Amino acid sequence: MVTSIEVVVATVAGVFLLNEQINLVGYIGIIIMLASIVIMNIEMPKVKKSGQ
């Protein structure tokens, strides 16, 4: 998980510390990375098999 968030933190740090510009593709990439981290951390309920 730490390596997944590293790209987002580096991009945000570049924007705030180095005054870099992010284009639309960069924003979409950040959203996708954050969504993937959330999806990885969601625990799905286990399905019980009927008939046993």
N, C-alpha and C positions, 0 to 999 in steps of 0.2 A: 504494500500500500504506500509506503514511503517513496518508493521509486516512481509510482504512478503520479503522485502529487508534485514531484520534483519539477516537472516541466511547467506546470501551472505556476508554481512559486517563482521559478526563474523568469517566466514571462512577465508576471506582475511586478517583480522586482526591477526588471528592465524598464518597465513603463514608468514606475515611480522614481527610481533612482537615476536612470540614465535618460529620461525623457524620450524614450522610444515610442514609436507609433505602432498600433496594432490595426491590421485591416480586418475585413469581415471574416475572412478565412481563419484568422487567428482567434477571433471571438467564438466562432463555431467550434474550433478545435478545443478551446478551453471548456466550453459547455459539454462537449462530448466526453472529455477526460473526467470532468466532475461527475457527470451522469454515470460513467462506467464505474467510478469509485463507489458511488451510492448503490448501484446494482450489485456490485461484488459483496457489499456488506449487508444486504438484505437476506435474512434467513427465511427460506421457504419452509412451510409446514410439510412434514413428511406424510405422504399418502399411505394409508393402511390398506392392504389388500384384503378384499372380502373373500370368504370361502376358506379361510384357514383357521 
